[in-house]
Every structure is written in C-alpha cells, then in structure tokens.
C-alpha cells in the first residue's frame, strides 16, 4: 500500500503541473490575442479618465488585469489572518471570496454599460426562449457564459449551503434576472432577454462543476470555524 501511495503522489503532482502549465499557456495566448485592443485603452486608463476607459469593454478588461496583483495580495492577507486564527482551509476560503468579486464585478459592469440610445430608446424585453441565441453569435454566447462563471466556480467553495448543482443554477439565474431587470428599469438601450438568463445560469453551473472537487469537500466539512486546540496532556 505504501508503494502504491508513493506512486500515486507523483502522478497527482504531475497532473497538477500539466494543468497549471496549460492554464498559463491559455492565459498567455488570450493576452496575446487581445493585446492590441488593450493597449489602445491603456493611455486613457493610465490618465485616469472615465471616458474611453471604464466605459469601454477593452478598458474594463485592462483594469481587471491591472487589479489582479492587488487581488492576489488581498487573498494572501486574508489567508494569513485566518491561518493565524486557526481557521481551516484558510487559503481556499480567501481565494474564493476574492475570486467571486474580482471575477464577477467586471463582467456585470460590462453588462450594465449603457448603449448609445440609453434613456431615449424604450426598454426592450424578449421572453421567447432560444430566439436570441442565433443573434448572439459565438462571441456573445461565450461572453454571457463568463458573466457569472466566477460566482459559480467560487461561491460553493466558500459557502457550503450553495454546494449543489441546483443551488448554483438558482444562484446564477437569480443574479442574471436581477441584472436583466436593472437593464430594463434603467433603460440602458439593451434587450432584457430570457436567453441571457439561461446562458448566464449555464455558465455558472459549468464553472461550478469545474470546481466540484473542492466544493464537495466544503459541503462535507464546515471550514469557517477555528480548529479546536487540543488540550495539553498531563
């Protein structure tokens, strides 16, 4: 048994190394593809101007990448504080909290950006399922899948009450309904569509399934309480 365990440990380590390498390559490839649009927004964002930076998709993506190192630093500080207090799974909890915010707020911000006819064009709503999927296109569908993907990935890792597929689906759908309702009420020159809700919720579920290995453990063991300190043995 010891020999089998010793062989399985390097194999798990090798798989993690390969997955990490693939993730780094995927991130590098994505940055290479979008480098030109991001650099177009860089002068405006670095000057601190709202127009041309935070009211554009490229500017929001650029500022999200710029905010990544501070987000990692915040996660490290939270984990360090929790470990000092004896809280179990301190790193997982801290990364989940920071990841939910850092991965969700930029996409919601982009979704709530007003169009050219905001406040002038009447609010529009589409309640026929699957009718708008054709007009979304691959880029639109991919973007909608990512809106609440970080929430679906990290929320069940942080909150044991959300560690099930139906609850992740309800979370993604509920948040999407709130966003679509806000678009309609604020008349942002966007179509409030039931297809957006369906795709957003599907993205949350898919991301939740990707992190299932970690949130299933969270559901079994409540890790937000400090570990009990063993009594000294006389």
C-alpha positions in Angstrom: 0.0 0.0 0.0 2.8 2.4 0.7 4.4 1.7 -2.6 1.1 2.4 -4.4 0.6 5.6 -2.4 4.1 6.7 -3.2 3.5 6.2 -7.0 0.1 8.0 -6.9 1.5 11.1 -5.2 4.0 12.0 -8.1 1.3 11.3 -10.6 -1.1 13.7 -9.0 1.7 16.2 -8.8 2.5 15.8 -12.4 -1.2 16.3 -13.4 -1.3 19.5 -11.4 1.9 20.7 -13.0 0.5 19.9 -16.5 -2.8 21.7 -15.7 -1.0 24.7 -14.3 1.1 24.8 -17.4 -1.9 24.6 -19.7 -3.6 27.4 -17.7 -0.6 29.6 -18.1 -0.4 28.9 -21.8 -4.1 29.6 -22.2 -3.8 32.9 -20.3 -0.7 33.9 -22.3 -2.5 33.1 -25.6 -5.5 35.1 -24.6 -3.4 38.1 -23.7 -1.5 37.8 -27.0 -4.8 37.9 -28.9 -6.2 40.9 -27.0 -3.0 42.8 -26.5 -3.7 45.4 -29.3 -7.2 46.4 -28.1 -5.9 46.6 -24.5 -3.0 48.8 -25.5 -5.4 51.2 -27.3 -7.2 51.8 -23.9 -4.0 51.9 -21.9 -3.2 55.7 -22.3 -6.7 56.7 -21.4 -6.9 54.4 -18.3 -3.5 55.4 -17.1 -4.5 59.0 -17.3 -7.4 58.3 -15.0 -10.1 59.3 -17.5 -13.6 57.7 -17.3 -14.5 58.2 -20.9 -12.6 55.8 -23.1 -11.5 53.6 -20.2 -14.2 52.4 -17.8 -17.0 52.9 -20.3 -15.4 50.5 -22.8 -15.0 46.8 -22.8 -11.3 47.0 -23.5 -10.7 49.4 -20.7 -12.6 47.3 -18.2 -10.6 44.2 -19.2 -7.4 46.1 -18.9 -8.2 47.5 -15.5 -9.3 43.9 -14.4 -5.8 42.7 -15.3 -4.1 45.6 -13.6 -6.2 44.8 -10.4 -5.1 41.2 -10.4 -1.9 41.5 -8.4 -3.7 43.6 -5.6 -6.4 41.0 -5.6 -3.9 38.2 -5.0 -2.3 40.3 -2.2 -5.7 40.7 -0.6 -6.3 37.0 -0.8 -2.9 36.3 0.8 -3.6 38.8 3.6 -7.0 37.2 4.4 -5.5 33.7 4.3 -2.6 34.7 6.6 -5.1 36.2 9.1 -7.3 33.1 9.1 -4.3 30.8 9.4 -3.2 32.8 12.4 -6.7 32.4 13.9 -6.6 28.6 13.3 -9.3 28.6 10.7 -9.2 25.5 8.4 -9.0 25.8 4.6 -7.8 29.4 5.0 -6.4 29.7 1.5 -9.4 28.2 -0.2 -11.8 30.4 1.6 -9.8 33.6 0.9 -9.2 32.8 -2.7 -12.9 32.0 -3.1 -14.0 35.4 -1.6 -11.6 37.4 -3.7 -12.3 35.4 -6.8 -16.0 35.9 -6.6 -15.6 39.6 -6.5 -12.7 40.0 -8.9 -14.2 37.6 -11.5 -17.8 38.8 -11.4 -17.8 42.6 -10.9 -16.0 43.4 -14.3 -18.5 41.3 -16.3 -21.5 42.7 -14.5 -20.0 46.2 -15.1 -19.7 45.5 -18.9 -23.2 44.1 -18.9 -24.6 47.2 -17.4 -22.8 49.6 -19.7 -25.4 51.9 -21.4 -25.8 51.8 -25.2 -26.0 54.8 -27.5 -29.7 55.3 -27.0 -29.8 54.9 -23.2 -32.6 56.9 -21.7 -34.1 57.6 -25.1 -34.8 54.2 -26.7 -37.8 52.4 -25.0 -36.8 49.4 -22.8 -37.0 46.2 -24.7 -37.6 42.7 -23.4 -37.5 39.2 -25.1 -39.3 36.4 -23.3 -39.2 33.8 -26.0 -36.6 31.1 -25.1 -33.8 30.4 -27.5 -34.9 33.0 -30.0 -32.0 35.4 -29.3 -29.3 32.7 -29.3 -28.9 33.0 -33.1 -28.3 36.7 -32.9 -25.8 36.4 -30.1 -23.2 34.6 -32.1 -20.2 32.7 -30.6 -18.7 35.7 -29.1 -21.9 36.8 -27.4 -22.6 33.3 -26.1 -19.1 33.0 -24.8 -19.3 36.4 -23.0 -22.6 35.5 -21.4 -21.2 32.2 -20.2 -18.5 34.1 -18.4 -20.7 36.7 -16.6 -21.3 34.6 -13.5 -18.8 31.9 -14.1 -16.5 33.1 -11.3 -19.5 33.2 -9.0 -20.5 29.6 -9.9 -16.9 28.5 -9.5 -16.0 30.1 -6.2 -19.4 30.5 -4.3 -19.8 26.8 -3.5 -16.2 26.6 -2.3 -16.9 29.4 0.2 -20.5 28.7 1.2 -21.5 25.1 2.0 -25.1 26.0 1.5 -24.5 26.6 -2.2 -22.6 23.4 -2.8 -25.0 21.7 -5.1 -25.8 22.0 -8.8 -29.4 23.1 -8.4 -28.4 25.8 -6.0 -25.6 27.0 -8.2 -28.2 27.1 -11.1 -30.6 29.1 -8.9 -27.8 31.5 -7.9 -26.7 32.1 -11.5 -30.3 32.5 -12.7 -31.3 34.8 -9.8 -28.3 37.1 -10.3 -29.0 37.2 -14.1 -32.6 38.1 -13.5 -31.5 41.0 -11.3 -29.2 42.3 -14.0 -31.7 41.9 -16.8 -34.3 43.7 -14.6 -31.9 46.5 -13.9 -31.2 46.9 -17.6 -34.9 47.2 -18.3 -35.7 49.6 -15.5 -32.7 51.9 -16.2 -33.4 51.9 -20.0 -29.8 51.2 -20.9 -30.6 50.5 -24.6 -30.1 46.8 -24.1 -32.5 43.9 -24.6 -33.5 42.1 -21.5 -33.7 38.6 -22.8 -34.6 35.3 -21.2 -31.8 33.7 -23.3 -29.3 35.9 -21.4 -30.6 34.4 -18.1 -30.4 30.8 -19.5 -26.8 31.3 -20.8 -25.6 33.1 -17.7 -27.0 30.4 -15.5 -25.5 27.7 -17.7 -22.1 29.4 -17.4 -22.4 29.4 -13.6 -23.3 25.7 -13.5 -20.4 24.7 -15.8 -17.9 26.7 -13.7 -19.4 25.1 -10.6 -18.9 21.6 -12.0 -15.3 22.5 -12.8 -14.6 23.3 -9.1 -16.7 20.4 -7.8 -13.6 18.6 -6.4 -13.2 21.5 -3.9 -16.7 22.5 -3.0 -17.8 18.9 -2.3 -15.3 18.9 0.5 -16.6 22.3 1.7 -20.1 20.8 1.8 -18.9 17.9 4.0 -16.7 19.8 6.4 -17.7 23.3 7.6 -14.3 25.0 7.4 -15.2 28.5 8.5 -14.8 27.8 12.2 -11.5 27.8 14.0 -9.9 24.5 14.7 -10.2 23.3 18.3 -7.0 23.4 20.2 -6.1 20.1 21.7 -6.0 20.0 25.5 -2.5 19.5 26.9 -1.7 16.0 28.1 -0.6 15.8 31.7 
